[in-house]
Amino acid sequence: MSNSITSNVRSAYGDLRKRIGLALAAAAAELVSEHQRRIGVMNPRPYLDSSRPGEYPRKRTGFGQANVFYLPASPAEIAEAGHVDVGYGENAFYMQALVDNQGRLGIEDTLEEMRPRLEAIVAAVAQRSG
């Protein structure tokens, strides 16, 4: 294979990885934002309006809501890893415990409801960036 063909393939692959990183970052940011909105329904003291099984956890202090994130955080790191993970921070472990042990809705539920929208975001960003 000649050097120019190899160079063109490497360049195209690099551009594709950048577009994938941007697209996945955009989808992850949208998922995080929407999930934070869904768990942002207030339940002020004395906490008489707590969520019930089949509902999203209600906001008390806002710590759980503030600790929804995605990693890797930058499009370049996402492109390098080839994927992005969305979850709760280590100290907000109780948010997933509410899902696992109390039947509350979680990130996976938000993801499933948003899947068509997230796929459209990925497609649009990947196409636009090219």
HELIX and SHEET records of a PDB file:
HELIX    1   1 ASN A    3  ARG A   38  1                                  36    
HELIX    2   2 PHE A   63  ALA A   66  1                                   4    
HELIX    3   3 PRO A   75  ALA A   81  1                                   7    
HELIX    4   4 GLU A   90  ALA A   92  5                                   3    
HELIX    5   5 PHE A   93  GLN A  102  1                                  10    
HELIX    6   6 ILE A  107  SER A  129  1                                  23    
SHEET    1   A 2 VAL A  68  LEU A  71  0                                        
SHEET    2   A 2 ASP A  85  TYR A  88 -1                                        
END                                                                             
